[in-house]
Amino acid sequence: PQALVVVSIPAGRASAWQVDLPFSDRKRIEQTIGFELENYVPWDLDDVVLDYEVMESSGDGARVFAVMVPRERVGELLANLRRYKVDPRFVTVDAAELARLVPPSDECEVVLDIGSSRTLICVVQDGRPLWIRSLDVGADSFGDDVDLGPWLLQVRASLIAAEESGAPTIDAALLCGGGSRIEGICEELAEDLGIDVELLELPESPVNPDMAPQPEPEHALAYALALKGFAARDRVGTNLRKGEFSWK
């Protein structure tokens, strides 16, 4: 009964945007962020759950990372979980939480979580997500001869799209997920992208680090979601339990 539960919606079923606003007042951001994003998505504002995180703020304005998910998808998820007597404190978008695995830095890095059937992409700076995407291709597509060609093509196109959307030039790539165990994948990706590529070293547990088991690469997403439950208030990030879906 005391468990704090964090769940996520797949990035492929959400929409995420980075927006620059000419003001930084939190109340004004809350009042206008929906209208700023309305032109980017095929959904009516009344039909979505929207939350955001302020990435940078100054007297000149604010940079905001926002996510939105159709209201019916959030309701469906919570209804299914209630059948198992699970009441999550946080509902988030999976790829965005991968940023928690990267130590804060001025460098712009990209986390690639390579699963069996999909790859999650999260462009990160200062420990916060700037841009996310989910590719419907993963390690299963590499085949017995480990042909990375089609996968590399989609990853490269995604990183170009990230920079075109306003993300800084990406300095390095960090790999996790079960697919990151494939021999030679770091070297081949580094050669293709022309940036440093290495395996992501998952951070130690914030509670009882000496006793806690060390997560393996394939645990990266679950571990990132767990870290959200331990985050300080100003680092909680986005949470889709809002309005009629608010947690009580």
DRENPA-3360 file (N, C-alpha, C; in nm, 2 decimals, always signed):
BEGIN
1 = PQALVVVS = +0.08/-0.12/+0.00/+0.00/+0.00/+0.00/+0.08/+0.13/+0.00 ~ +0.21/+0.12/+0.05/+0.29/+0.24/+0.05/+0.37/+0.26/-0.07 ~ +0.36/+0.17/-0.17/+0.44/+0.18/-0.29/+0.40/+0.31/-0.37 ~ +0.50/+0.37/-0.42/+0.48/+0.49/-0.51/+0.51/+0.43/-0.65 ~ +0.40/+0.44/-0.74/+0.41/+0.38/-0.87/+0.43/+0.48/-0.98 ~ +0.52/+0.45/-1.07/+0.54/+0.54/-1.18/+0.52/+0.46/-1.31 ~ +0.44/+0.50/-1.40/+0.41/+0.43/-1.53/+0.43/+0.53/-1.64 ~ +0.44/+0.47/-1.76/+0.47/+0.56/-1.88/+0.38/+0.52/-2.00;
9 = IPAGRASA = +0.36/+0.61/-2.08/+0.29/+0.59/-2.21/+0.40/+0.59/-2.32 ~ +0.39/+0.50/-2.41/+0.50/+0.50/-2.52/+0.51/+0.63/-2.59 ~ +0.63/+0.67/-2.62/+0.65/+0.80/-2.69/+0.58/+0.80/-2.83 ~ +0.57/+0.68/-2.89/+0.50/+0.67/-3.02/+0.35/+0.70/-3.01 ~ +0.29/+0.71/-2.89/+0.15/+0.74/-2.87/+0.13/+0.88/-2.81 ~ +0.24/+0.96/-2.81/+0.24/+1.09/-2.75/+0.29/+1.19/-2.85 ~ +0.28/+1.32/-2.82/+0.34/+1.43/-2.90/+0.42/+1.51/-2.80 ~ +0.55/+1.54/-2.84/+0.64/+1.62/-2.75/+0.70/+1.73/-2.84;
17 = WQVDLPFS = +0.71/+1.85/-2.77/+0.76/+1.97/-2.84/+0.84/+2.06/-2.75 ~ +0.94/+2.12/-2.81/+1.02/+2.22/-2.74/+0.98/+2.36/-2.80 ~ +0.94/+2.45/-2.71/+0.89/+2.58/-2.75/+0.96/+2.69/-2.68 ~ +1.00/+2.79/-2.75/+1.06/+2.91/-2.69/+0.95/+3.02/-2.68 ~ +0.93/+3.07/-2.55/+0.83/+3.17/-2.52/+0.90/+3.30/-2.49 ~ +0.84/+3.41/-2.52/+0.90/+3.54/-2.50/+0.88/+3.59/-2.35 ~ +0.83/+3.50/-2.26/+0.81/+3.54/-2.13/+0.84/+3.42/-2.04 ~ +0.87/+3.45/-1.91/+0.91/+3.34/-1.82/+0.82/+3.32/-1.70;
25 = DRKRIEQT = +0.72/+3.41/-1.69/+0.63/+3.40/-1.57/+0.55/+3.27/-1.58 ~ +0.56/+3.19/-1.47/+0.50/+3.06/-1.47/+0.35/+3.06/-1.49 ~ +0.28/+3.15/-1.43/+0.14/+3.16/-1.45/+0.10/+3.19/-1.59 ~ +0.18/+3.28/-1.66/+0.15/+3.31/-1.80/+0.18/+3.19/-1.89 ~ +0.28/+3.11/-1.85/+0.32/+2.99/-1.93/+0.20/+2.89/-1.92 ~ +0.15/+2.87/-1.80/+0.04/+2.78/-1.78/-0.08/+2.82/-1.86 ~ -0.11/+2.95/-1.87/-0.23/+3.00/-1.94/-0.21/+2.99/-2.09 ~ -0.09/+2.99/-2.14/-0.07/+3.01/-2.29/-0.01/+2.89/-2.36;
33 = IGFELENY = +0.05/+2.79/-2.28/+0.13/+2.69/-2.35/+0.04/+2.60/-2.44 ~ -0.09/+2.58/-2.40/-0.18/+2.50/-2.49/-0.20/+2.57/-2.62 ~ -0.22/+2.70/-2.62/-0.25/+2.77/-2.75/-0.12/+2.77/-2.83 ~ -0.01/+2.78/-2.77/+0.12/+2.78/-2.85/+0.14/+2.64/-2.92 ~ +0.09/+2.54/-2.86/+0.11/+2.40/-2.92/-0.01/+2.36/-3.01 ~ -0.12/+2.43/-3.01/-0.24/+2.38/-3.07/-0.22/+2.36/-3.23 ~ -0.13/+2.45/-3.28/-0.11/+2.44/-3.43/-0.02/+2.33/-3.47 ~ +0.05/+2.26/-3.38/+0.14/+2.15/-3.41/+0.08/+2.02/-3.42;
41 = VPWDLDDV = -0.04/+2.00/-3.36/-0.10/+1.86/-3.34/-0.24/+1.86/-3.40 ~ -0.28/+1.74/-3.44/-0.41/+1.72/-3.50/-0.52/+1.70/-3.40 ~ -0.50/+1.74/-3.27/-0.60/+1.72/-3.17/-0.65/+1.85/-3.12 ~ -0.77/+1.85/-3.07/-0.83/+1.97/-3.00/-0.78/+1.97/-2.86 ~ -0.75/+2.09/-2.81/-0.70/+2.10/-2.67/-0.79/+2.04/-2.57 ~ -0.92/+2.04/-2.59/-1.01/+1.97/-2.50/-0.99/+1.82/-2.50 ~ -0.93/+1.77/-2.60/-0.92/+1.62/-2.61/-0.78/+1.57/-2.57 ~ -0.70/+1.65/-2.51/-0.56/+1.60/-2.47/-0.53/+1.64/-2.33;
49 = VLDYEVME = -0.44/+1.56/-2.27/-0.38/+1.60/-2.14/-0.24/+1.66/-2.17 ~ -0.21/+1.77/-2.12/-0.09/+1.84/-2.16/-0.01/+1.88/-2.03 ~ +0.12/+1.85/-2.03/+0.20/+1.90/-1.92/+0.33/+1.94/-1.98 ~ +0.41/+2.02/-1.90/+0.53/+2.08/-1.95/+0.64/+2.09/-1.84 ~ +0.76/+2.11/-1.89/+0.87/+2.14/-1.79/+0.95/+2.25/-1.85 ~ +0.98/+2.35/-1.76/+1.06/+2.47/-1.80/+1.20/+2.43/-1.80 ~ +1.27/+2.43/-1.92/+1.41/+2.39/-1.93/+1.50/+2.51/-1.89 ~ +1.47/+2.62/-1.95/+1.56/+2.74/-1.92/+1.46/+2.86/-1.90;
57 = SSGDGARV = +1.50/+2.95/-1.81/+1.42/+3.07/-1.78/+1.51/+3.19/-1.75 ~ +1.47/+3.30/-1.81/+1.55/+3.43/-1.79/+1.45/+3.54/-1.81 ~ +1.51/+3.66/-1.80/+1.42/+3.78/-1.82/+1.38/+3.79/-1.97 ~ +1.44/+3.72/-2.06/+1.41/+3.73/-2.20/+1.30/+3.63/-2.24 ~ +1.28/+3.53/-2.15/+1.18/+3.43/-2.19/+1.21/+3.30/-2.13 ~ +1.15/+3.19/-2.18/+1.16/+3.06/-2.13/+1.16/+2.96/-2.24 ~ +1.24/+2.85/-2.22/+1.23/+2.74/-2.32/+1.16/+2.62/-2.24 ~ +1.06/+2.57/-2.31/+0.97/+2.47/-2.25/+0.97/+2.34/-2.32;
65 = FAVMVPRE = +0.97/+2.23/-2.25/+0.95/+2.10/-2.31/+0.81/+2.05/-2.27 ~ +0.73/+2.03/-2.37/+0.59/+1.99/-2.34/+0.55/+1.86/-2.40 ~ +0.47/+1.78/-2.33/+0.41/+1.66/-2.39/+0.26/+1.66/-2.38 ~ +0.20/+1.60/-2.48/+0.05/+1.59/-2.48/+0.01/+1.45/-2.53 ~ -0.09/+1.40/-2.47/-0.14/+1.27/-2.50/-0.30/+1.28/-2.51 ~ -0.36/+1.21/-2.60/-0.50/+1.21/-2.61/-0.56/+1.17/-2.48 ~ -0.66/+1.24/-2.43/-0.73/+1.22/-2.30/-0.77/+1.07/-2.29 ~ -0.83/+1.01/-2.40/-0.88/+0.88/-2.39/-0.77/+0.78/-2.36;
73 = RVGELLAN = -0.65/+0.80/-2.41/-0.54/+0.71/-2.39/-0.50/+0.71/-2.24 ~ -0.49/+0.82/-2.18/-0.46/+0.83/-2.04/-0.57/+0.76/-1.96 ~ -0.70/+0.79/-1.99/-0.81/+0.73/-1.92/-0.81/+0.58/-1.93 ~ -0.78/+0.53/-2.05/-0.77/+0.38/-2.08/-0.66/+0.32/-2.00 ~ -0.54/+0.38/-1.99/-0.43/+0.33/-1.91/-0.47/+0.32/-1.76 ~ -0.52/+0.42/-1.71/-0.56/+0.42/-1.56/-0.67/+0.32/-1.53 ~ -0.76/+0.31/-1.63/-0.87/+0.21/-1.60/-0.82/+0.07/-1.60 ~ -0.73/+0.04/-1.70/-0.67/-0.09/-1.70/-0.59/-0.12/-1.57;
81 = LRRYKVDP = -0.51/-0.02/-1.52/-0.43/-0.04/-1.40/-0.52/-0.06/-1.28 ~ -0.64/+0.00/-1.28/-0.73/-0.01/-1.16/-0.78/-0.16/-1.15 ~ -0.78/-0.23/-1.26/-0.83/-0.37/-1.25/-0.73/-0.45/-1.17 ~ -0.60/-0.40/-1.16/-0.50/-0.47/-1.08/-0.47/-0.40/-0.95 ~ -0.56/-0.31/-0.92/-0.55/-0.23/-0.79/-0.41/-0.15/-0.79 ~ -0.38/-0.10/-0.90/-0.26/-0.01/-0.92/-0.30/+0.13/-0.94 ~ -0.25/+0.22/-0.86/-0.29/+0.36/-0.87/-0.16/+0.44/-0.88 ~ -0.11/+0.47/-1.01/+0.02/+0.54/-1.02/+0.01/+0.68/-0.98;
89 = RFVTVDAA = +0.12/+0.72/-0.91/+0.14/+0.87/-0.87/+0.17/+0.95/-0.99 ~ +0.25/+0.89/-1.08/+0.30/+0.96/-1.20/+0.26/+0.88/-1.33 ~ +0.22/+0.95/-1.43/+0.20/+0.90/-1.56/+0.28/+0.99/-1.65 ~ +0.38/+0.93/-1.72/+0.47/+1.01/-1.80/+0.49/+0.95/-1.94 ~ +0.58/+1.01/-2.02/+0.61/+0.96/-2.15/+0.74/+0.89/-2.14 ~ +0.75/+0.77/-2.19/+0.87/+0.69/-2.15/+1.01/+0.75/-2.20 ~ +1.02/+0.79/-2.33/+1.15/+0.83/-2.38/+1.20/+0.95/-2.30 ~ +1.11/+1.04/-2.26/+1.15/+1.16/-2.19/+1.23/+1.13/-2.06;
97 = ELARLVPP = +1.19/+1.02/-1.99/+1.25/+0.99/-1.86/+1.39/+0.94/-1.87 ~ +1.43/+0.90/-1.99/+1.57/+0.85/-2.01/+1.67/+0.96/-1.98 ~ +1.63/+1.08/-1.98/+1.72/+1.19/-1.95/+1.77/+1.18/-1.80 ~ +1.70/+1.11/-1.72/+1.74/+1.10/-1.58/+1.86/+1.01/-1.56 ~ +1.90/+0.94/-1.66/+2.01/+0.85/-1.65/+2.14/+0.92/-1.69 ~ +2.13/+1.05/-1.73/+2.25/+1.12/-1.77/+2.29/+1.23/-1.67 ~ +2.41/+1.23/-1.62/+2.45/+1.34/-1.53/+2.43/+1.48/-1.60 ~ +2.39/+1.58/-1.52/+2.37/+1.71/-1.58/+2.50/+1.76/-1.64;
105 = SDECEVVL = +2.49/+1.82/-1.76/+2.61/+1.87/-1.83/+2.57/+1.97/-1.93 ~ +2.67/+2.06/-1.96/+2.64/+2.16/-2.07/+2.64/+2.10/-2.21 ~ +2.70/+1.98/-2.22/+2.70/+1.91/-2.35/+2.56/+1.86/-2.38 ~ +2.54/+1.85/-2.51/+2.41/+1.80/-2.56/+2.44/+1.65/-2.60 ~ +2.37/+1.56/-2.54/+2.39/+1.42/-2.57/+2.26/+1.35/-2.60 ~ +2.27/+1.24/-2.67/+2.15/+1.16/-2.71/+2.16/+1.02/-2.65 ~ +2.05/+0.98/-2.58/+2.04/+0.85/-2.53/+1.96/+0.76/-2.63 ~ +2.01/+0.65/-2.66/+1.95/+0.55/-2.75/+1.92/+0.43/-2.67;
113 = DIGSSRTL = +1.80/+0.40/-2.64/+1.76/+0.28/-2.57/+1.71/+0.18/-2.67 ~ +1.80/+0.08/-2.70/+1.77/-0.01/-2.81/+1.71/-0.14/-2.76 ~ +1.58/-0.15/-2.78/+1.50/-0.27/-2.74/+1.50/-0.37/-2.85 ~ +1.42/-0.47/-2.84/+1.41/-0.58/-2.94/+1.33/-0.53/-3.06 ~ +1.23/-0.45/-3.04/+1.14/-0.41/-3.15/+1.13/-0.26/-3.17 ~ +1.19/-0.18/-3.08/+1.18/-0.04/-3.10/+1.31/+0.03/-3.04 ~ +1.33/+0.15/-3.07/+1.45/+0.23/-3.02/+1.39/+0.36/-2.97 ~ +1.42/+0.39/-2.84/+1.38/+0.52/-2.79/+1.49/+0.62/-2.80;
121 = ICVVQDGR = +1.46/+0.74/-2.84/+1.56/+0.84/-2.85/+1.53/+0.96/-2.76 ~ +1.63/+1.01/-2.69/+1.61/+1.12/-2.60/+1.73/+1.21/-2.61 ~ +1.71/+1.33/-2.66/+1.82/+1.43/-2.67/+1.82/+1.50/-2.53 ~ +1.93/+1.51/-2.47/+1.94/+1.55/-2.33/+2.05/+1.67/-2.31 ~ +2.01/+1.76/-2.23/+2.11/+1.86/-2.19/+2.08/+1.90/-2.04 ~ +2.18/+1.91/-1.96/+2.16/+1.95/-1.82/+2.07/+1.85/-1.75 ~ +2.07/+1.73/-1.79/+1.99/+1.63/-1.73/+1.84/+1.64/-1.76 ~ +1.80/+1.71/-1.86/+1.66/+1.73/-1.89/+1.64/+1.70/-2.04;
129 = PLWIRSLD = +1.52/+1.65/-2.08/+1.49/+1.61/-2.22/+1.47/+1.74/-2.30 ~ +1.52/+1.74/-2.42/+1.50/+1.84/-2.52/+1.41/+1.80/-2.63 ~ +1.43/+1.67/-2.67/+1.36/+1.62/-2.79/+1.35/+1.47/-2.78 ~ +1.24/+1.41/-2.81/+1.22/+1.26/-2.80/+1.16/+1.21/-2.93 ~ +1.19/+1.08/-2.95/+1.13/+1.01/-3.06/+1.13/+0.86/-3.03 ~ +1.04/+0.78/-3.09/+1.04/+0.64/-3.08/+1.04/+0.58/-3.22 ~ +1.14/+0.49/-3.25/+1.15/+0.43/-3.38/+1.09/+0.29/-3.37 ~ +1.02/+0.24/-3.46/+0.96/+0.11/-3.46/+1.06/+0.01/-3.52;
137 = VGADSFGD = +1.18/+0.02/-3.48/+1.28/-0.08/-3.52/+1.39/-0.09/-3.41 ~ +1.42/-0.22/-3.39/+1.52/-0.25/-3.28/+1.61/-0.36/-3.31 ~ +1.67/-0.43/-3.21/+1.77/-0.53/-3.24/+1.72/-0.65/-3.32 ~ +1.59/-0.68/-3.31/+1.54/-0.79/-3.39/+1.56/-0.77/-3.54 ~ +1.56/-0.64/-3.58/+1.57/-0.62/-3.72/+1.72/-0.63/-3.77 ~ +1.81/-0.65/-3.69/+1.95/-0.65/-3.73/+1.99/-0.78/-3.80 ~ +1.91/-0.89/-3.77/+1.94/-1.02/-3.83/+2.06/-1.09/-3.78 ~ +2.08/-1.21/-3.83/+2.19/-1.29/-3.78/+2.33/-1.23/-3.82;
145 = DVDLGPWL = +2.33/-1.16/-3.93/+2.46/-1.10/-3.97/+2.48/-0.96/-3.92 ~ +2.39/-0.91/-3.83/+2.39/-0.78/-3.76/+2.42/-0.67/-3.87 ~ +2.32/-0.65/-3.95/+2.32/-0.54/-4.05/+2.25/-0.42/-3.99 ~ +2.33/-0.32/-3.95/+2.27/-0.20/-3.88/+2.23/-0.10/-3.98 ~ +2.25/-0.12/-4.11/+2.22/-0.01/-4.21/+2.08/+0.05/-4.20 ~ +1.97/-0.02/-4.21/+1.84/+0.05/-4.20/+1.82/+0.12/-4.07 ~ +1.87/+0.06/-3.96/+1.85/+0.12/-3.83/+1.93/+0.25/-3.82 ~ +2.06/+0.25/-3.87/+2.14/+0.37/-3.87/+2.08/+0.48/-3.95;
153 = LQVRASLI = +2.02/+0.44/-4.06/+1.95/+0.54/-4.14/+1.84/+0.62/-4.07 ~ +1.76/+0.55/-3.99/+1.65/+0.61/-3.91/+1.71/+0.69/-3.80 ~ +1.81/+0.64/-3.73/+1.87/+0.71/-3.62/+1.93/+0.84/-3.67 ~ +2.01/+0.84/-3.78/+2.07/+0.96/-3.83/+1.96/+1.06/-3.87 ~ +1.86/+1.02/-3.94/+1.75/+1.11/-3.98/+1.68/+1.17/-3.86 ~ +1.67/+1.09/-3.75/+1.61/+1.15/-3.63/+1.69/+1.25/-3.56 ~ +1.82/+1.23/-3.56/+1.91/+1.33/-3.50/+1.92/+1.46/-3.58 ~ +1.91/+1.45/-3.71/+1.90/+1.57/-3.80/+1.77/+1.64/-3.77;
161 = AAEESGAP = +1.66/+1.57/-3.75/+1.53/+1.63/-3.72/+1.54/+1.70/-3.59 ~ +1.61/+1.64/-3.49/+1.62/+1.70/-3.36/+1.69/+1.84/-3.37 ~ +1.80/+1.84/-3.44/+1.88/+1.97/-3.45/+1.80/+2.07/-3.53 ~ +1.72/+2.03/-3.63/+1.64/+2.12/-3.71/+1.53/+2.18/-3.62 ~ +1.49/+2.10/-3.52/+1.38/+2.15/-3.44/+1.43/+2.25/-3.33 ~ +1.56/+2.27/-3.32/+1.61/+2.37/-3.23/+1.70/+2.31/-3.12 ~ +1.72/+2.18/-3.12/+1.82/+2.12/-3.03/+1.96/+2.16/-3.06 ~ +2.05/+2.18/-2.97/+2.19/+2.21/-3.00/+2.25/+2.09/-3.07;
169 = TIDAALLC = +2.37/+2.12/-3.13/+2.45/+2.02/-3.20/+2.48/+1.90/-3.10 ~ +2.45/+1.78/-3.14/+2.47/+1.67/-3.05/+2.62/+1.63/-3.04 ~ +2.67/+1.63/-2.92/+2.81/+1.60/-2.89/+2.85/+1.45/-2.88 ~ +2.76/+1.37/-2.83/+2.78/+1.23/-2.80/+2.66/+1.15/-2.79 ~ +2.67/+1.02/-2.82/+2.56/+0.93/-2.80/+2.59/+0.83/-2.69 ~ +2.48/+0.79/-2.61/+2.50/+0.70/-2.50/+2.40/+0.59/-2.53 ~ +2.44/+0.46/-2.53/+2.36/+0.35/-2.56/+2.32/+0.27/-2.44 ~ +2.19/+0.23/-2.44/+2.15/+0.14/-2.33/+2.04/+0.05/-2.40;
177 = GGGSRIEG = +1.97/-0.03/-2.32/+1.88/-0.13/-2.37/+1.96/-0.26/-2.41 ~ +1.88/-0.37/-2.42/+1.95/-0.50/-2.45/+2.03/-0.49/-2.58 ~ +1.98/-0.41/-2.68/+2.06/-0.41/-2.81/+2.19/-0.34/-2.80 ~ +2.22/-0.27/-2.69/+2.35/-0.21/-2.67/+2.46/-0.31/-2.64 ~ +2.42/-0.44/-2.61/+2.52/-0.54/-2.59/+2.58/-0.60/-2.72 ~ +2.52/-0.56/-2.83/+2.57/-0.62/-2.96/+2.71/-0.57/-2.98 ~ +2.80/-0.66/-3.01/+2.94/-0.63/-3.03/+2.96/-0.54/-3.15 ~ +3.04/-0.44/-3.13/+3.08/-0.35/-3.23/+2.98/-0.24/-3.26;
185 = ICEELAED = +2.86/-0.23/-3.19/+2.76/-0.14/-3.23/+2.80/+0.01/-3.20 ~ +2.88/+0.03/-3.09/+2.93/+0.16/-3.06/+3.02/+0.21/-3.17 ~ +3.11/+0.13/-3.21/+3.21/+0.17/-3.31/+3.14/+0.20/-3.45 ~ +3.05/+0.12/-3.48/+2.98/+0.14/-3.61/+2.90/+0.27/-3.61 ~ +2.83/+0.29/-3.50/+2.75/+0.41/-3.48/+2.83/+0.54/-3.48 ~ +2.95/+0.53/-3.41/+3.04/+0.64/-3.40/+3.09/+0.68/-3.54 ~ +3.12/+0.58/-3.62/+3.17/+0.60/-3.76/+3.07/+0.66/-3.84 ~ +2.94/+0.62/-3.83/+2.83/+0.67/-3.91/+2.79/+0.81/-3.87;
193 = LGIDVELL = +2.79/+0.84/-3.74/+2.74/+0.97/-3.70/+2.86/+1.08/-3.68 ~ +2.98/+1.03/-3.67/+3.09/+1.12/-3.65/+3.10/+1.18/-3.52 ~ +3.04/+1.12/-3.41/+3.05/+1.17/-3.28/+3.09/+1.06/-3.18 ~ +3.13/+1.09/-3.06/+3.16/+0.99/-2.96/+3.04/+0.91/-2.93 ~ +3.06/+0.77/-2.92/+2.95/+0.68/-2.88/+3.00/+0.59/-2.77 ~ +2.93/+0.57/-2.66/+2.97/+0.48/-2.56/+2.85/+0.42/-2.49 ~ +2.87/+0.32/-2.41/+2.76/+0.26/-2.34/+2.73/+0.35/-2.22 ~ +2.60/+0.36/-2.19/+2.55/+0.45/-2.08/+2.58/+0.37/-1.95;
201 = ELPESPVN = +2.65/+0.44/-1.86/+2.67/+0.38/-1.73/+2.55/+0.43/-1.64 ~ +2.47/+0.34/-1.60/+2.35/+0.38/-1.52/+2.39/+0.42/-1.38 ~ +2.33/+0.53/-1.33/+2.37/+0.59/-1.20/+2.33/+0.49/-1.09 ~ +2.40/+0.51/-0.98/+2.37/+0.42/-0.86/+2.24/+0.46/-0.80 ~ +2.18/+0.37/-0.72/+2.06/+0.40/-0.66/+2.07/+0.52/-0.56 ~ +1.97/+0.61/-0.56/+1.97/+0.72/-0.46/+1.94/+0.67/-0.32 ~ +1.90/+0.55/-0.30/+1.87/+0.49/-0.17/+1.95/+0.36/-0.15 ~ +2.02/+0.35/-0.04/+2.10/+0.23/+0.00/+2.19/+0.18/-0.12;
209 = PDMAPQPE = +2.27/+0.27/-0.18/+2.35/+0.23/-0.30/+2.44/+0.11/-0.27 ~ +2.48/+0.09/-0.15/+2.57/-0.03/-0.13/+2.49/-0.16/-0.13 ~ +2.36/-0.15/-0.10/+2.28/-0.28/-0.10/+2.20/-0.30/-0.22 ~ +2.17/-0.19/-0.30/+2.08/-0.20/-0.41/+2.15/-0.28/-0.53 ~ +2.08/-0.36/-0.60/+2.13/-0.43/-0.71/+2.16/-0.33/-0.83 ~ +2.27/-0.35/-0.90/+2.31/-0.27/-1.01/+2.23/-0.30/-1.13 ~ +2.15/-0.21/-1.19/+2.07/-0.25/-1.31/+2.16/-0.27/-1.43 ~ +2.11/-0.36/-1.51/+2.18/-0.39/-1.64/+2.12/-0.30/-1.75;
217 = PEHALAYA = +2.19/-0.30/-1.87/+2.15/-0.21/-1.98/+2.00/-0.22/-2.02 ~ +1.95/-0.35/-2.01/+1.81/-0.37/-2.05/+1.71/-0.32/-1.95 ~ +1.76/-0.28/-1.83/+1.67/-0.23/-1.73/+1.66/-0.07/-1.74 ~ +1.72/-0.01/-1.83/+1.74/+0.13/-1.83/+1.61/+0.21/-1.82 ~ +1.51/+0.17/-1.90/+1.38/+0.25/-1.89/+1.31/+0.23/-1.76 ~ +1.30/+0.11/-1.71/+1.24/+0.09/-1.58/+1.31/+0.16/-1.47 ~ +1.44/+0.16/-1.48/+1.52/+0.23/-1.38/+1.50/+0.38/-1.38 ~ +1.49/+0.43/-1.50/+1.47/+0.58/-1.52/+1.33/+0.62/-1.46;
225 = LALKGFAA = +1.23/+0.53/-1.48/+1.10/+0.56/-1.42/+1.10/+0.56/-1.27 ~ +1.18/+0.46/-1.22/+1.19/+0.45/-1.07/+1.26/+0.58/-1.02 ~ +1.36/+0.63/-1.09/+1.43/+0.75/-1.04/+1.34/+0.87/-1.03 ~ +1.24/+0.87/-1.12/+1.14/+0.98/-1.12/+1.07/+0.98/-0.98 ~ +1.05/+0.86/-0.92/+0.98/+0.86/-0.79/+1.07/+0.92/-0.68 ~ +1.20/+0.92/-0.70/+1.29/+0.98/-0.60/+1.33/+1.12/-0.63 ~ +1.28/+1.18/-0.74/+1.33/+1.31/-0.78/+1.28/+1.42/-0.69 ~ +1.37/+1.52/-0.67/+1.33/+1.64/-0.60/+1.21/+1.71/-0.68;
233 = RDRVGTNL = +1.14/+1.80/-0.61/+1.02/+1.86/-0.66/+1.05/+1.93/-0.80 ~ +1.17/+2.00/-0.80/+1.20/+2.08/-0.92/+1.25/+1.99/-1.03 ~ +1.27/+1.86/-1.01/+1.32/+1.77/-1.11/+1.22/+1.66/-1.14 ~ +1.09/+1.67/-1.10/+1.00/+1.57/-1.12/+0.96/+1.56/-1.27 ~ +0.96/+1.67/-1.34/+0.93/+1.67/-1.48/+0.78/+1.66/-1.51 ~ +0.75/+1.61/-1.63/+0.61/+1.61/-1.67/+0.53/+1.50/-1.60 ~ +0.40/+1.52/-1.58/+0.31/+1.42/-1.52/+0.17/+1.45/-1.58 ~ +0.12/+1.34/-1.64/-0.01/+1.35/-1.71/-0.13/+1.33/-1.61;
241 = RKGEFSWK = -0.10/+1.31/-1.49/-0.21/+1.30/-1.39/-0.26/+1.44/-1.35 ~ -0.34/+1.49/-1.44/-0.39/+1.63/-1.42/-0.54/+1.63/-1.44 ~ -0.60/+1.74/-1.39/-0.74/+1.76/-1.41/-0.82/+1.64/-1.36 ~ -0.91/+1.58/-1.44/-0.99/+1.47/-1.40/-0.91/+1.35/-1.36 ~ -0.78/+1.34/-1.41/-0.70/+1.23/-1.38/-0.60/+1.25/-1.26 ~ -0.62/+1.36/-1.19/-0.53/+1.40/-1.08/-0.53/+1.28/-0.98 ~ -0.41/+1.26/-0.92/-0.39/+1.16/-0.82/-0.43/+1.21/-0.69 ~ -0.50/+1.13/-0.61/-0.55/+1.17/-0.48/-0.49/+1.07/-0.38;
% end
